[in-house]
Amino acid sequence: MTSPLLQVNDLAVGYGDVQVVWKVDLSVAQGSVVALIGSNGAGKTTILRALSGLLQPIRGRIVLAGETMKASEPLDLVRRGIVHVPEGRRLFAGLSVLDNLMLGAYQRKDRGAIASDIKRVFALFPRLRERRRQDAVTLSGGEQQMCAIGRGLMAAPRLLLIDELSLGLAPKVVDELIEALRKVNAEGTSLLVVEQDVATALEFADHAYVIDQGRTVAGGPSAEISRDPAVRTAYLGI
């Protein structure tokens, strides 16, 4: 059996003296799309921050491609293939769309591949090509999310972490983003997505984990999770 790209066991994380994540177990198979679902404050964003090195875990084991990750800086994890698209997009004001995208590749030296990846991002999100000289923070919300995802892709990730993919966006824009991410996934990039819209998350992902009060309380194929009576009652309004 092939080892997962990412394996997380007994993860606990906090902010100073305040512990938010108590016991999280999850895995991401190579080439898969995995969703973390749960209510606001469940700890989903904190999990992604720990996986990308923005927070150091209190305890737990994180294994990427068979290698146990010790306390690591975010740049080191980017070099190893974990890239985080944060909640709120966090684009750089005063810089163009193209400059924001290029900042995603700042640790890379392969100029030819970088140029190829810019073309790839513009093919995925044609509106970014049209607005490549525009200040990124003046884009619409959906276009900003496209730019943030594109910037993440410019780091050539093996695993892309996306926090709150659809927050504040119109359904049509969300559909466009998911269509683009399906293409990214089909090309070999694994995805771990935090998504408040549970129905959208379960439709998009191959596998899902339910996070409640900082703990993994359920996990399995998305179709199976969507049939779970507790999930249907708590998150799908059924």
ZIZIJO-V803974 format. One record per residue. RES is the residue in one letter. SS is DSSP state (~ for helix, > for strand, _ for the rest). PSI is psi in whole degrees, -180 to 180 (none if undefined). Layout:
((RES & SS & PSI) (RES & SS & PSI))
//
This chain:
((M & _ & 133) (T & _ & 137) (S & _ & 147) (P & _ & 157) (L & _ & -43) (L & > & 132) (Q & > & 127) (V & > & 128) (N & > & 132) (D & > & 42) (L & > & 131) (A & > & 133) (V & > & 148) (G & > & 179) (Y & > & 104) (G & _ & -123) (D & _ & -1) (V & > & 111) (Q & > & 132) (V & > & -41) (V & > & 127) (W & > & -43) (K & > & 99) (V & > & 130) (D & > & 131) (L & > & 163) (S & > & 153) (V & > & 115) (A & _ & 150) (Q & _ & 129) (G & _ & 8) (S & _ & 168) (V & > & 121) (V & > & 136) (A & > & 141) (L & > & 121) (I & > & 158) (G & _ & 172) (S & _ & 168) (N & _ & 138) (G & _ & 6) (A & _ & -20) (G & _ & 8) (K & ~ & -48) (T & ~ & -39) (T & ~ & -38) (I & ~ & -48) (L & ~ & -39) (R & ~ & -35) (A & ~ & -40) (L & ~ & -29) (S & _ & 4) (G & _ & 3) (L & _ & -24) (L & _ & 143) (Q & _ & 128) (P & _ & 152) (I & _ & -40) (R & > & 174) (G & > & 171) (R & > & 127) (I & > & 120) (V & > & 123) (L & > & 118) (A & _ & 43) (G & _ & -3) (E & > & 124) (T & > & 127) (M & _ & 120) (K & _ & -176) (A & _ & 117) (S & _ & 148) (E & _ & 152) (P & ~ & -40) (L & ~ & -39) (D & ~ & -40) (L & ~ & -34) (V & ~ & -44) (R & ~ & -30) (R & ~ & -9) (G & _ & 6) (I & > & 121) (V & > & 136) (H & > & 123) (V & > & 106) (P & _ & 160) (E & _ & 138) (G & _ & 2) (R & _ & -46) (R & _ & 48) (L & _ & 160) (F & _ & 114) (A & _ & 146) (G & _ & -5) (L & _ & 146) (S & > & 168) (V & ~ & -47) (L & ~ & -41) (D & ~ & -40) (N & ~ & -42) (L & ~ & -45) (M & ~ & -30) (L & ~ & -26) (G & _ & -23) (A & _ & 18) (Y & _ & -22) (Q & _ & 0) (R & _ & 153) (K & _ & -10) (D & _ & 85) (R & ~ & -40) (G & ~ & -43) (A & ~ & -35) (I & ~ & -46) (A & ~ & -39) (S & ~ & -38) (D & ~ & -32) (I & ~ & -45) (K & ~ & -39) (R & ~ & -45) (V & ~ & -42) (F & ~ & -32) (A & ~ & -38) (L & ~ & -39) (F & _ & 80) (P & ~ & -29) (R & ~ & -28) (L & ~ & -36) (R & ~ & -44) (E & ~ & -31) (R & _ & 22) (R & _ & -25) (R & _ & -3) (Q & _ & 145) (D & > & 124) (A & ~ & -34) (V & ~ & -4) (T & ~ & 1) (L & _ & 163) (S & _ & 167) (G & ~ & -43) (G & ~ & -41) (E & ~ & -35) (Q & ~ & -39) (Q & ~ & -38) (M & ~ & -43) (C & ~ & -41) (A & ~ & -42) (I & ~ & -43) (G & ~ & -42) (R & ~ & -41) (G & ~ & -41) (L & ~ & -28) (M & _ & -13) (A & _ & 2) (A & _ & 57) (P & _ & 153) (R & _ & -34) (L & > & 120) (L & > & 122) (L & > & 126) (I & > & 120) (D & > & 120) (E & _ & 67) (L & _ & -44) (S & _ & 4) (L & _ & 120) (G & _ & 10) (L & _ & 150) (A & _ & 148) (P & ~ & -38) (K & ~ & -40) (V & ~ & -42) (V & ~ & -42) (D & ~ & -41) (E & ~ & -43) (L & ~ & -45) (I & ~ & -40) (E & ~ & -43) (A & ~ & -41) (L & ~ & -30) (R & ~ & -40) (K & ~ & -44) (V & ~ & -45) (N & ~ & -41) (A & ~ & -25) (E & _ & -2) (G & _ & -6) (T & _ & 127) (S & > & 151) (L & > & 136) (L & > & 113) (V & > & 130) (V & > & 126) (E & _ & 124) (Q & _ & -32) (D & _ & 99) (V & ~ & -40) (A & ~ & -43) (T & ~ & -44) (A & ~ & -45) (L & ~ & -29) (E & ~ & -35) (F & ~ & -41) (A & _ & 153) (D & _ & -34) (H & > & 149) (A & > & 151) (Y & > & 137) (V & > & 123) (I & > & 126) (D & > & 122) (Q & _ & 45) (G & _ & 18) (R & > & 147) (T & > & 118) (V & > & -12) (A & > & 154) (G & > & 147) (G & > & -176) (P & > & 143) (S & ~ & -39) (A & ~ & -38) (E & ~ & -44) (I & ~ & -38) (S & ~ & -19) (R & ~ & -7) (D & _ & 122) (P & ~ & -38) (A & ~ & -40) (V & ~ & -43) (R & ~ & -38) (T & ~ & -47) (A & ~ & -36) (Y & _ & -21) (L & _ & -3) (G & _ & 29) (I & _ & none))
//
